[in-house]
Amino acid sequence: MAAMSHGAPDTDAARRARATVREATRFYDDAVREDRPTDVLEFYRRWAADDFEERRGPDGTVITRDEMLRLMERVAAAGTMLPPGARVLESGTDFACFGPVTPDGTGRPAVEVDMNTFNTCVMVDEHGWHGVKGRRCEVRQRDVWRQTWVQTAEGWRLRLQELVETRAEITDAPGEPD
């Protein structure tokens, strides 16, 4: 999970930003892989800035920090992020590019990070999310995200994450649900 600076000056601020992004991403990856929704909730509590937004989908859906916290509180109360019978085989993040630290529109130090996240999950798609409703399948998903982290009085915080691209490869998976 090595970050590349592509010629950006290696300042103390840049090193601290990279360290925070690596720590937060590792925490999130472990929580997803091990299906620990309370830790995913903790990720957003700990690292999402007050003005955090997530943008995704062709319609440009925007989720604010408060909306994400409410959503993850419901998921944490359910005790799982997965549909019945599903299990995560792998998940993780590769950093494609780590930009230089530059001021954002408010003058705060900010850094953009491009990353590829991947996960493989065996599941019975009960809702037809992947067009295979009712079939046991292995879903390999790869998403390309662009994140903006800003420096606040509390340290580096995630302000914006945008889903740039998503790809899923679906194959039949033999056997019964776990």
C-alpha positions as CSV (number, residue, x, y, z in Angstrom):
1,M,0.0,0.0,0.0
2,A,2.8,2.4,-0.9
3,A,1.9,6.0,-1.6
4,M,3.6,7.9,-4.4
5,S,4.1,11.6,-4.3
6,H,4.9,12.2,-8.0
7,G,7.4,14.9,-7.4
8,A,5.6,16.7,-4.6
9,P,7.8,18.2,-2.0
10,D,8.1,15.9,1.0
11,T,7.2,18.4,3.7
12,D,6.2,17.5,7.3
13,A,2.6,18.3,6.4
14,A,2.7,15.9,3.5
15,R,4.3,13.2,5.6
16,R,1.6,13.6,8.3
17,A,-1.2,13.6,5.7
18,R,0.1,10.4,4.1
19,A,0.5,8.7,7.5
20,T,-3.1,9.7,8.5
21,V,-4.5,8.5,5.2
22,R,-2.6,5.2,5.5
23,E,-3.7,4.6,9.1
24,A,-7.4,5.5,8.4
25,T,-7.5,3.4,5.2
26,R,-5.9,0.4,7.0
27,F,-8.5,0.7,9.8
28,Y,-11.4,0.9,7.3
29,D,-10.1,-2.0,5.2
30,D,-9.7,-4.3,8.2
31,A,-13.2,-3.4,9.4
32,V,-14.8,-4.2,6.0
33,R,-12.8,-7.4,5.6
34,E,-13.8,-8.6,9.1
35,D,-17.4,-7.3,8.9
36,R,-17.1,-5.0,11.9
37,P,-19.7,-2.3,11.2
38,T,-19.0,-0.6,14.6
39,D,-15.5,0.1,13.4
40,V,-16.7,1.5,10.1
41,L,-18.9,3.8,12.2
42,E,-15.8,4.7,14.2
43,F,-13.9,5.5,11.0
44,Y,-16.4,8.2,10.1
45,R,-16.6,9.5,13.6
46,R,-12.8,9.8,13.9
47,W,-11.8,10.9,10.4
48,A,-14.7,12.5,8.6
49,A,-14.5,16.3,8.7
50,D,-17.5,18.3,9.8
51,D,-18.1,19.3,6.2
52,F,-17.6,15.8,4.9
53,E,-19.4,14.7,1.7
54,E,-19.5,11.5,-0.3
55,R,-20.5,11.8,-3.9
56,R,-21.4,8.7,-5.9
57,G,-23.5,7.3,-8.7
58,P,-24.5,8.7,-12.1
59,D,-27.1,11.0,-10.4
60,G,-24.4,12.6,-8.2
61,T,-25.9,11.4,-4.9
62,V,-24.4,13.4,-2.0
63,I,-24.2,11.9,1.5
64,T,-23.2,14.3,4.3
65,R,-21.3,13.4,7.5
66,D,-24.4,13.4,9.6
67,E,-26.3,11.2,7.1
68,M,-23.3,8.8,6.9
69,L,-23.2,8.5,10.7
70,R,-26.9,7.8,10.9
71,L,-26.6,5.2,8.2
72,M,-23.7,3.5,9.9
73,E,-25.4,3.6,13.3
74,R,-28.3,1.6,11.8
75,V,-25.8,-0.9,10.2
76,A,-23.8,-1.2,13.4
77,A,-27.1,-1.9,15.3
78,A,-27.8,-4.7,12.8
79,G,-24.4,-6.2,13.6
80,T,-23.3,-6.9,10.0
81,M,-22.7,-5.0,6.7
82,L,-23.4,-8.2,4.6
83,P,-26.5,-9.8,3.3
84,P,-27.4,-13.2,4.7
85,G,-25.0,-16.0,3.8
86,A,-22.4,-13.6,2.5
87,R,-18.7,-13.5,3.5
88,V,-15.8,-11.3,2.4
89,L,-12.9,-13.2,0.9
90,E,-10.6,-10.2,0.5
91,S,-10.6,-6.4,0.5
92,G,-8.1,-3.6,0.4
93,T,-6.8,-0.4,-1.1
94,D,-4.1,0.5,-3.5
95,F,-3.0,4.2,-3.7
96,A,-2.7,5.3,-7.3
97,C,-1.5,8.9,-6.6
98,F,-0.9,11.0,-3.6
99,G,-1.0,14.7,-4.5
100,P,0.9,17.6,-3.0
101,V,-0.4,19.5,0.0
102,T,-1.9,22.8,-1.3
103,P,-4.5,25.2,0.1
104,D,-8.2,24.4,-0.5
105,G,-10.9,27.0,-1.2
106,T,-10.9,28.0,2.5
107,G,-7.1,28.3,2.8
108,R,-6.8,25.1,4.8
109,P,-3.9,22.7,3.8
110,A,-5.5,19.9,1.6
111,V,-4.3,16.9,-0.3
112,E,-6.0,14.8,-3.0
113,V,-5.6,11.1,-3.0
114,D,-6.6,8.7,-5.8
115,M,-7.1,5.2,-4.7
116,N,-8.4,1.8,-6.0
117,T,-10.4,-0.2,-3.5
118,F,-11.2,-3.9,-4.1
119,N,-13.2,-6.6,-2.5
120,T,-14.3,-10.1,-3.3
121,C,-17.4,-11.4,-1.6
122,V,-19.3,-14.7,-1.9
123,M,-23.0,-14.0,-1.5
124,V,-26.5,-14.9,-2.5
125,D,-27.8,-11.7,-4.2
126,E,-31.2,-11.5,-2.6
127,H,-31.8,-8.0,-3.9
128,G,-30.6,-8.3,-7.4
129,W,-28.0,-5.6,-6.9
130,H,-25.7,-7.3,-9.4
131,G,-28.4,-8.6,-11.7
132,V,-28.2,-12.2,-10.4
133,K,-31.1,-12.2,-7.9
134,G,-31.3,-15.4,-5.9
135,R,-28.1,-16.9,-7.3
136,R,-25.0,-17.7,-5.2
137,C,-22.2,-15.7,-6.7
138,E,-18.8,-14.4,-6.2
139,V,-18.6,-10.6,-6.7
140,R,-15.2,-9.0,-7.4
141,Q,-15.7,-5.3,-7.2
142,R,-13.1,-2.6,-7.9
143,D,-13.8,1.0,-7.3
144,V,-11.8,4.1,-8.1
145,W,-12.1,6.9,-5.5
146,R,-10.8,10.4,-5.3
147,Q,-10.5,11.8,-1.8
148,T,-9.7,15.2,-0.4
149,W,-8.2,15.4,3.1
150,V,-7.9,18.7,4.9
151,Q,-5.9,19.8,7.9
152,T,-8.1,20.9,10.8
153,A,-7.3,21.8,14.4
154,E,-7.9,18.1,15.2
155,G,-5.5,16.8,12.5
156,W,-6.0,15.6,9.0
157,R,-9.7,14.8,8.2
158,L,-11.5,13.4,5.2
159,R,-13.6,16.1,3.6
160,L,-14.7,14.7,0.3
161,Q,-14.7,11.3,-1.3
162,E,-16.0,10.8,-4.9
163,L,-16.7,7.5,-6.6
164,V,-15.0,8.0,-10.0
165,E,-15.6,4.5,-11.4
166,T,-16.9,1.1,-10.3
167,R,-16.5,-2.3,-11.9
168,A,-17.9,-5.6,-10.8
169,E,-17.1,-9.1,-12.1
170,I,-19.8,-11.7,-11.2
171,T,-19.3,-15.4,-11.4
172,D,-21.5,-18.3,-10.1
173,A,-20.2,-19.7,-6.8
174,P,-21.1,-23.4,-6.1
175,G,-22.3,-24.5,-2.7
176,E,-24.8,-23.5,-0.1
177,P,-24.9,-20.2,1.8
178,D,-22.6,-20.1,4.8
